[in-house]
Amino acid sequence: MLSREIIKKIFKTALVSGDFAEIFFEKKDTFSLTLSSQKIEKVLSGSDFGVGVRILDRSNAVYGYTNNLSDENLLLITKKLADSLEKKENSVEGRLGKPEVEENKHKIRRMPDTVPVEEKVALLKKVDKAAREYDEKISQVEASYFDTVQNIKIINSEGLNRSDTRVHTRLRVECIAKDGENVQTGSSAPGGQKGFEFYSEDVDVAEAAKEAARQAVTLLSAEDAPSKEMTVIMENGFGGVIFHEACGHGLEATSVAKKLSVFTDKIGEKIASSCVTAIDDGTIANGWGSLNIDDEGHRAQKNILIKDGILQGYMIDKLGGRRMEGKSSGSGRRESYKFAPTSRMTNTFIAPGTSTLEEMLKDVKFGLYAKSMGGGSVNTTTGDFNFSVREGYLIEDGKITTPVKGATLIGSGPEILHKIDMVGDNLSCAQGVCGSLSGHIPTDVGQPRIRVSSITVGGKK
């Protein structure tokens, strides 16, 4: 760890040109296993550490990083950053605050690095066995395990001096089902900000494996999806990826501050159906995307983004706050010391309503039931999106009928928000990894079951 003297020197050097300086320390240990064809194919472990230095001058920012922590190198990097900004006549005086270690609200019972490798291997073998036993049509199973322990410390020239430890673990299983030349896949990927106890207390790994196998086998009998505009019911959990991509990114200061979002300057306006309330909550205990502090040292918050269809606020980092004349919402995040922080989501979801599946189905003559969503793409400036449906079924005369494959949901986020006419009572979240300007970070997406009155479905029929 750096001495108080060198930290003061870094601040003094930085504040010749800037009005704010920040030092981000990180040490991250990772471990992963991959089982394929019933054999362990990969065992990887590693440790990375480094420091990032950021200087802000009003709404301008410069950033540099290194894993050479010598005093000379850190001062050299800081001087280069400061030289890239215009020097001030009267420099700001930095302040070094007392160290604070955040209470970890995300309790860990079994640190992953204390668990024998053999126990992790046994976990993957259990997954493989359960998936293969589900159906003889399962021809291939690949299972992987991942854990990471990240220690961070943020010190800035305003006196903030906080450190934190984050622990994540995740299991991923992918199954391939084959029937002649017909080949389909299914997957499941539960994870949490927990220790190894996650696999005994929170998730049944055999059931996760069977779910992936069930998806793959079900799709073997699926017909090609029709192509037309129709009512769509999207199931809970990962269905929330559409809100995350088509709306969530548009509510981040990253795009709002630059006026590149369709939601810029719309606080207090109705941007969604009255049944829609959307939240980004970084305080959920052991949530995949939760934080004690964000990567700028601010404590995590529960941010109401939309309430009863009315836009309430944005997700804001420090630099975005300067540009928008707003305060940080605890949303400054980054993948590692190699990235400058920016506004990002944590656990983002649509709040539950009261509608049941039966009520949603009742008056649908013809539509699509999207039980499981896949990946897709979105234009964050316009909100236009294109998402695949991993597992879908036709809705005919108020009943879920034939499984279909190849369905794609095509639309605009702002438009779809107004077309949500029913929100279910079964909120659930699913784990993902979100990529943006500050790298890839763990985020939860979620929603209860929702009904969209009209959306374009792309298919082969």
Phi, psi and omega in degrees: 000148183286150178282161178299326183295315182290326178297316178298322179293321178299314179298316182298318180293318182292321188277004169295328182244334184251173175248003180204137177227146184218139176240128181242117177259144176212140167227123184231127176250131181233153178214138177213151178228143174228129176248126178218140183055037176065020178229146174286117183261327183224135170228112183235138174216153181192167178222134180229143178213156178176181182227139173244140179240130179234139175237131174249140172229099188057246182257015176258151182215143172228150186216142175215158181213161180197158169248012171263104188266020177292149181303317183298316182292318180295320178292325178295314179299315181298319180295320179297319178296313181297323181293339180280351176250162180285130181292147181263150176289320179239103183286153179280147179266124179279157180230128179261113182275171178286143181297138175234129174256121184290139172294129181280109179279356181249084190297138180243125182261327177226101179301130184304326182285358175260356182271128180301145179302324182300326180289325177289322177296317179299325178299314181292324178293326177295319178297312180301316181296315182296321180292317181292326181283347182297317182199144181293345179282349176287113185259338182210141177227132172235126181234140179224150180235143182215140170216155179213142174237116184244124174250127181231159173214131179239127177233127176232170187285356176267004176101359178286135182208086187231148178228159185203159175234133180235135181234126178232148174215148182207146176242139175227133177229133177234129182244143175244125177252141184226134176221094187068235179269357180276117182235129180225158180236156175217152182213161177210140185211069179286147178203169179197163173272073183215175174272197184294346177296344178306325186277357174243336185256332190244329184223139173267105187295329177294320179292324176297321178294318180294326179295317178296319179294319180299317179302312183297315181293319179301319183290343177298329182260008184282146174268164175294139181289148175285161179242108179186172175274134184200171173286136180232131173255121180255127183289169185286187178071240187292352172302335180293355180296331180292316177297317180304310185280311189279342181233314185305312180297330178287351179255006177271142180301336178310317180259327183296316183297331180268003182058038178255009181248145176292348181259007179299135176060035181241018176303131180089354179265156179277113182244001182209170175300151182297342180272005183256121168236127184237141188225143167242114188234105179273006185257359183298127183302124178061017176296143182306321181259009184287162180216149164280310173230152176280184185277013169244002177092000179278143181292142181298152182226162168260115184249119175279114182272313180228134176231120181051039177088351183263130179291124183258326184182180182239170173264120193233134171259181185295311181295318177298324178296322177296318183287334182257358185057047179228175181261154176300140177254020182072031187246011179280115185224156178207156179291318185196184179296348181279358182233141169284146182286154171210175184289129182217162177280163176242269172246106187246129186205159171272130182292152182292150174249217185232354186284142176264166178298319180299319179294323179292321183285331193314311186252020178269112179285316179210127182194193182232133174256109181268096184285326182215131181264153175251209181272181180181193180220157181211145171265107186290341178287320182257337184087001179293134183226165178211108184234139178275150174259115182291315179224118182225161179220148173287149170248122181228122180051046175079011181228145176281125186238256191283133173290141179230156180233160176078014180283143177227135177263125185236128180181194179239130181307308180302324180287317182297323179303325180281340183266000174286111184253351176212139179235130186282181184249017187238058181304134175209150179241157179225155188267143177211176175235122185256131178253136178201199185303327183259028174092196183258128184227154177287128177223144173266138170242148182193165176186161164281178174298134179232157175241130175253122188297328182202127178206149178283126176251123176265137179201183183272342180271000000 
